[in-house]
Amino acid sequence: MNQLLGGAAAPGEPAWSPAADMRETDDACVLEADLPGIKRDDIGIEMSERKLRLTGEYKEREREGVLRRSTRRTGRFEYQALLPADVRSEEVSATLHDGVLTVTVPKTQATRPRHIQITES
């Protein structure tokens, strides 16, 4: 889960990734990425085997007047992660709420932990 793959940028563009957390539950791997101000249609999610890839673009805002200083990122971003377990890629779901993209990737039954109850002897 902690292994991240390096992002690739188009020629001439710096590579950058949004801030993100990945956690693993008994049933799924969950990625939460900070994407404030980005529209759902400007985000791409791809899944192949165990590799999850987010892509998108922060578009430059139209403004009046002269921009004196800006610390906001613009342009294309990419985030890739290698998931830690066998997953059901056909059942991936994603939501975007308050600038946080949450991608849930369910695990296969075989990789879910089995809880064993201890009985008295």
C-alpha positions, 0 to 999 in steps of 0.5 A: 500500500505504501508503494507509489509509482512515479507519475509521468508528465507530458514533455515540458510539463512538471510532474506533480501529484495531489495530496492523497491518503490510502488506507486499507480496511478488511473489505477494501482499499480506499484512496482519498485525494484532495482536489479542491475546485476541480470538476468531476468531468476533469478527473480520470480514474483508471484501474488495471490489475492492481494499479490505480491511476488518477489524472486530471487538470486544474484549469487556469481561472479567468480573472480581471486585472493584473495577477500579482502573485499566485501559489495555486497549481494549474495544469495536469496532475497524475497520481498512481498507486500499486494496491496491496491485495487482489481487488475486484477492479470491476466494482470500483466506486468513486465520489467527489464531495467538498473537494475530496475524491474518494475511490473505493476498491473492494478486495476479493473474498480470498484476500479478506481476513477471516476472523476465527472465534476461539471456543472453550475446550 
